[in-house]
Every structure is written in C-alpha cells, then in structure tokens.
Amino acid sequence: MRRLRAWVPDTSLGRVRLVATGISVLGLAGQTTSIGGATGSPAWDHAGRIALLTLGAIVLSTYGRDRAWPWEPVVTPLLCVAAGSAMDGPVPVVGLTIAMLLVQSLYGSRRGWAVRSAGAILAVPAALWLSPSPAQDISFDAPGALSVIPQITLTTVIARMIYHALTTQQFLTARDAVLASAGAALLAASDGAAVHRAARDAAAELIALSPGTVVLLCAPDAGGVLVIGCVGPATDLTGQVLPERVLTEPATVLEGFADWHVEQLSGGRHRMIGHPRRVPPGMISAFRSLTRGVELSEATRRSHDELDRRANHDHLTQLPNRAKFFAELAVAVGRGPDGTIALLNIDLDDFKQVNDTFGHAAGDELLVRVAERLGRRPRGGRPVRRRRVRADARRRARAGRGGAGRNGSGYAAQRAAAARHGHGHGRRQHRRGRPRARRQRGGADPARATSIVQGVTSPEQVESLRRTRAVAAQGPYISPPVPVDRIASVIAA
C-alpha cells in the first residue's frame, strides 16, 4: 500500500492528471476492439491499430514528462484521423477524440491547447469522410456528425477550466509558502544584510514560480533611473542607468517584455515587474507583500538597534556602559586563547579640577572629546572594546574635596590663576587648596589635566562650548555661572 501511495502526486493538479491519464489509456485500449475487418483492408486496419497505440504512448509520455510535446498539435489530429477511419462506427471516433482532449487540455499553454482542440475536433468529420468502412453510414457534413462537435468542444473547455483552477490554486499555495518562509527569515534577521539576503532569496523563489518574469528595483539618478536590483532573466541590468521614460513606457526601452507593472515605493524608488506575455496578478500581490515585509523588518531592526544602543551605551559619550563592557569582555576571554586578550585601564587625573574651575559643561565637553579619541580605530584595524568614562569620572568628581589629586602646588597655582581671571570661587578654592610638601598617593599633576583641556577645548570652539553649557544647564545639576569667554581666556593662559 505504501508503494502505491508513493506513485500518487502530492498536488491536486498532479492527481487529476493521473486520473485523466488512466481513464484515457483505458478508453484507448477499449477502442482496439472497434478496429478489425470493418474496412475490408488488413493494411488499413494495421495502420489504425498502430495509430491507436501511438496515441496511447503520447498520453503516457506526456504524463511522464509533465508537459506536452511541441509537435502534438500537428501529430495528434493526424493520428486521430488514421485511427478513427479504421473503426466500425462514428461513436468510437467521438470517444477517441474525447479521450485525447481530456488529457491534452491539462497541459501546455492556452494557445497550444486551442490548436490541439481545434485539430482534434476537425479530426472527427475527417475520419468519417476518409473511412472505407461501410459501417460509416454518415458523411462528414451530415447533421449527425456535426451535432457532436459542440459536445466535444464543451468537454475540452470544461477540462481546461479545471486545469486553470488547479494551476491557480497550486501557484497560490506555493506563493504563500514562499512568503511565509520569507516572513520568518525576515523576522529572524540580525542585521540589514540578512534582511536583504532573505528578500533576494524569496524573490528568486517567486520568480521560479512564474518563468519569464523579471523584477527591477529602480532609484532616481542624475542621468535617469538607476537599476539597483534585478531578479529574473535580465540580471545584467543591475547598475545600469536607464532613461526616465522607462517608468512610463518600459516596453519601448526594455525589449523582450511586452507587459509591465510599475509601482512607486517609498524614498522615490520604483518596482517594475515585466513578463513576455502578461504579468500574473498573483506575482504583483506577492512582491507587494514581500516589499512590505522587508520595510517592516528594516523598521524593526532600526528600533531594536536604537533600544540596544540606549540600553548599552552612555548617552553623553556614546561609549559602551559597564554591563556591555563586561559582557563583551567575557565573550572575548571565552573566544580567544590564553595570552591574546589585553585590558587597558585609562584614568583621567584631576578631572574634578576641570569641573570646579571651568564648570560641568567643560567637563562634559572633555569627556566627549576623550570618548571620540578612544573611538578612533587603531592602526591594526580591529576596534577597541571600551567602557564608558563618564560615570567613573563623575563619581570621582563628586568625591570629597579632600580626595586624592586635589593637593599640590600645581593645584593652588591653577586656583590662583582662576581667581585672577574673575572666577567667583577662586579665593575660596585657593584657601582650600593649600600646598603640601608631598602629594597623596594616587594623585596626579594638575598640569596634565590643563593640557588635556587645552587640547580638546580650544578658543576656536567657544561657540560649541557655549551651546554645550546651555544644554547642560537644563540637566539635573546647575553649572557655576562662569562666562564662556572667561573660560577660554583661562585656557589660553
């Protein structure tokens, strides 16, 4: 039983073809009893049997090839005439014609079906006219012979309508399967390249369902219309610039495709679907659904990337935060062999002095510039995994005023310079920053912090610093009311 099921096709059209082939072969085998002695010529009878067997072979081979032979519209009517003329009555001739049309209506194009049907219908009166049998008591133009033509025509039309309905159902089923698979791939895509790769694969599968169809994705260009993507037989068009009239008169620009469907997309782009004869309506809706899926997937990826950036990066410096740093560190340590991972700790000495002297806006500007320098790719070409600097620097800046890095002659000199240039808190800070003979452990020379500020906040960037201070003044803290020009003069000093 399992072996018999293996021979049964999976599709509805395949099963209908199998049943039609079996009925046709049984009908042709039964017609062999109608040949024999009616013509009075053994040679004529042998020719009729050979023609009948040849018709059976054509039916079986057509089912095996899953398509009609190109010479069938010419050969099949001639064989029907040869076999029908050797039969002993008009009824077997009509049965022979119906058996052949029942199978041939389930294969080939519409034009080929029309030619085969017309030839088979004309074979009925031709066989009656050529038959030497006295049993053929009606002529080809008699009302009895002509009355069967409408019934034969109705039979072949009904068979063709069944074929059209089954092929449409099969196409829609395959199309929906491709779109469902493409939707799953688009949702699982991790980046934009994966989204475009899944879209290209789905487009190629859709094109395979309708051979001869070509799809172009065009974008506006200075010289006309640029083909940025192509799927189908005209793949050599990718990268070419076509004239603008291709959007209105594509058949005059692109030869070989008589029918085109042009649809405008977002961003000024256009999608063009062409076919040598007629664009299937199912292909238009399929690519429309695929385009919407790609746009939705791209929007989802952008939203996901934005949420991931906000959750794993500092909003000021845009450097990875503590959680992302340790997560990537664990991955790097687990992936690389021993001795291939290096960890560099960078500290900003006396960062609180920058905030106290020049304000929090200058400190923020300093952190941003340092983050930009850390973000530059090194000479080796591999990116540096960074942890944010803002949180640790701010934590040290909010530490006690007697902490490390706040003492020394350099610090007192800097406070005195700030007082001379009009800083409101210079005297108080000068009194607190008494010089000591020995710097605390972990302290740093404040001159280095001053040089950093001079390097990243030059007088030419006063306007940028003013805007930064204006934004920072609206935050959860209030910067000291120090004019920007005064800060610039301190830096220049």
VENFENTA-V382861 format. One record per residue. N is the residue number from 1. OMEGA is omega in radians with two decimals (none if undefined). Layout:
N_OMEGA, N_OMEGA
This chain:
1_3.13, 2_3.12, 3_3.10, 4_3.12, 5_3.12, 6_3.13, 7_-3.11, 8_3.14, 9_-3.13, 10_-3.06, 11_3.11, 12_3.12, 13_3.11, 14_3.13, 15_3.09, 16_3.09, 17_3.12, 18_3.13, 19_-3.14, 20_3.11, 21_3.12, 22_3.12, 23_-3.13, 24_3.14, 25_3.09, 26_3.10, 27_3.11, 28_3.10, 29_3.11, 30_-3.14, 31_3.12, 32_3.12, 33_3.13, 34_3.14, 35_3.10, 36_3.05, 37_-3.10, 38_-3.11, 39_-3.08, 40_-3.13, 41_3.11, 42_-3.14, 43_3.11, 44_3.12, 45_3.11, 46_3.10, 47_3.10, 48_3.11, 49_3.12, 50_3.12, 51_3.14, 52_3.10, 53_3.11, 54_3.08, 55_3.07, 56_3.10, 57_3.11, 58_3.13, 59_-3.13, 60_-3.14, 61_3.10, 62_3.10, 63_3.13, 64_-3.14, 65_-3.11, 66_3.07, 67_-3.09, 68_3.06, 69_-3.12, 70_-3.13, 71_-3.12, 72_-3.11, 73_-3.14, 74_-3.02, 75_-3.06, 76_3.09, 77_3.12, 78_3.10, 79_3.08, 80_3.10, 81_-3.13, 82_-3.14, 83_-3.12, 84_3.13, 85_3.14, 86_-3.12, 87_-3.01, 88_3.11, 89_-3.13, 90_-3.11, 91_3.08, 92_3.11, 93_3.11, 94_3.11, 95_3.09, 96_-3.12, 97_-3.14, 98_3.13, 99_3.13, 100_-3.12, 101_3.13, 102_-3.14, 103_-3.05, 104_3.11, 105_-3.12, 106_-3.11, 107_2.98, 108_-3.13, 109_3.14, 110_3.13, 111_3.11, 112_3.10, 113_3.14, 114_-3.14, 115_3.13, 116_-3.13, 117_3.13, 118_3.12, 119_3.13, 120_3.12, 121_3.10, 122_3.13, 123_-3.13, 124_3.10, 125_3.11, 126_3.11, 127_3.10, 128_-3.12, 129_-3.10, 130_-3.04, 131_3.06, 132_-3.08, 133_3.06, 134_3.12, 135_3.09, 136_-3.02, 137_3.09, 138_3.14, 139_-3.07, 140_-3.13, 141_3.12, 142_3.13, 143_3.13, 144_3.12, 145_-3.12, 146_-3.09, 147_-3.11, 148_-3.10, 149_3.10, 150_3.12, 151_3.11, 152_3.13, 153_3.12, 154_3.13, 155_-3.11, 156_3.10, 157_3.12, 158_3.11, 159_3.13, 160_3.10, 161_3.06, 162_3.12, 163_-3.14, 164_3.13, 165_-3.12, 166_3.10, 167_3.09, 168_3.11, 169_3.13, 170_3.12, 171_-3.13, 172_3.11, 173_3.11, 174_3.13, 175_3.13, 176_3.10, 177_3.12, 178_-3.13, 179_3.09, 180_3.10, 181_3.11, 182_3.10, 183_3.09, 184_3.13, 185_3.13, 186_3.11, 187_-3.13, 188_-3.11, 189_-3.08, 190_3.14, 191_-3.11, 192_3.12, 193_3.10, 194_3.09, 195_-3.13, 196_3.12, 197_3.10, 198_3.12, 199_3.11, 200_3.13, 201_3.12, 202_3.12, 203_3.10, 204_3.11, 205_3.09, 206_3.12, 207_3.13, 208_3.10, 209_3.14, 210_-3.10, 211_-3.13, 212_-3.13, 213_3.10, 214_-3.13, 215_3.13, 216_3.01, 217_-3.01, 218_3.10, 219_3.13, 220_-3.12, 221_-3.10, 222_-3.11, 223_-3.12, 224_-3.12, 225_-3.10, 226_3.08, 227_-3.09, 228_3.12, 229_-3.12, 230_3.08, 231_-3.14, 232_-3.07, 233_-3.09, 234_-3.10, 235_-3.13, 236_3.13, 237_-3.11, 238_-3.13, 239_3.14, 240_3.09, 241_-3.12, 242_3.10, 243_-3.06, 244_-3.14, 245_3.08, 246_3.11, 247_-3.13, 248_3.14, 249_-3.06, 250_-3.10, 251_3.12, 252_3.14, 253_-3.10, 254_-3.12, 255_3.12, 256_-3.13, 257_-3.04, 258_-3.05, 259_-3.14, 260_3.01, 261_-3.09, 262_-3.14, 263_-3.14, 264_3.14, 265_3.11, 266_3.11, 267_3.14, 268_3.13, 269_3.13, 270_3.02, 271_-3.10, 272_3.11, 273_-3.11, 274_3.13, 275_3.13, 276_-3.13, 277_-3.10, 278_3.14, 279_3.11, 280_3.12, 281_3.12, 282_3.11, 283_3.13, 284_3.13, 285_3.14, 286_-3.13, 287_3.05, 288_3.10, 289_3.12, 290_3.12, 291_3.11, 292_3.10, 293_3.11, 294_3.12, 295_3.11, 296_3.12, 297_3.11, 298_3.10, 299_3.11, 300_3.13, 301_3.12, 302_3.11, 303_3.12, 304_3.14, 305_3.13, 306_3.10, 307_3.11, 308_3.12, 309_-3.14, 310_-3.10, 311_-3.01, 312_-3.14, 313_3.08, 314_-3.02, 315_3.14, 316_-3.07, 317_-3.09, 318_3.05, 319_3.09, 320_-3.13, 321_-3.04, 322_-3.10, 323_-3.14, 324_3.14, 325_-3.11, 326_3.09, 327_3.11, 328_3.09, 329_3.12, 330_3.11, 331_-3.13, 332_3.14, 333_3.14, 334_-3.09, 335_-3.05, 336_3.08, 337_-3.13, 338_3.09, 339_-3.11, 340_-3.12, 341_3.13, 342_3.14, 343_-3.10, 344_3.14, 345_-3.12, 346_-3.12, 347_3.07, 348_-3.11, 349_3.03, 350_-3.14, 351_-3.13, 352_3.11, 353_3.11, 354_3.12, 355_-3.08, 356_-3.05, 357_-3.01, 358_3.12, 359_-3.11, 360_3.12, 361_3.09, 362_3.08, 363_3.09, 364_3.12, 365_3.10, 366_3.13, 367_3.13, 368_-3.12, 369_3.08, 370_3.11, 371_3.10, 372_3.13, 373_3.09, 374_-3.11, 375_3.12, 376_-3.12, 377_-3.14, 378_-3.08, 379_-3.11, 380_3.10, 381_-3.13, 382_-3.10, 383_3.11, 384_3.08, 385_-2.99, 386_2.99, 387_-3.03, 388_-3.11, 389_-2.99, 390_-3.03, 391_-3.12, 392_3.14, 393_3.10, 394_-3.14, 395_3.10, 396_3.14, 397_3.13, 398_-3.13, 399_-3.11, 400_-3.08, 401_3.13, 402_-3.07, 403_-3.11, 404_3.08, 405_-3.10, 406_-3.08, 407_3.12, 408_-3.10, 409_3.13, 410_-3.14, 411_3.13, 412_3.13, 413_3.13, 414_3.11, 415_3.11, 416_3.10, 417_3.12, 418_3.13, 419_-3.14, 420_-3.12, 421_2.99, 422_3.13, 423_-3.06, 424_-3.06, 425_-3.04, 426_-3.08, 427_-3.13, 428_3.14, 429_3.11, 430_3.13, 431_-3.12, 432_-3.09, 433_3.13, 434_-3.14, 435_3.08, 436_-3.11, 437_-3.05, 438_-3.13, 439_-3.14, 440_3.13, 441_3.14, 442_3.13, 443_-3.11, 444_-3.14, 445_-3.13, 446_3.10, 447_3.12, 448_3.10, 449_3.12, 450_3.13, 451_3.11, 452_3.13, 453_3.12, 454_-3.11, 455_-3.04, 456_3.13, 457_-3.11, 458_3.11, 459_3.13, 460_-3.09, 461_-3.11, 462_-3.11, 463_3.09, 464_3.12, 465_3.11, 466_3.12, 467_3.13, 468_3.11, 469_3.14, 470_3.10, 471_-3.11, 472_3.14, 473_3.13, 474_-3.09, 475_-3.10, 476_3.10, 477_-3.13, 478_-3.13, 479_3.09, 480_-3.07, 481_3.12, 482_3.14, 483_-3.14, 484_3.14, 485_3.11, 486_3.08, 487_-3.14, 488_3.13, 489_3.08, 490_3.14, 491_-3.13, 492_3.12, 493_none
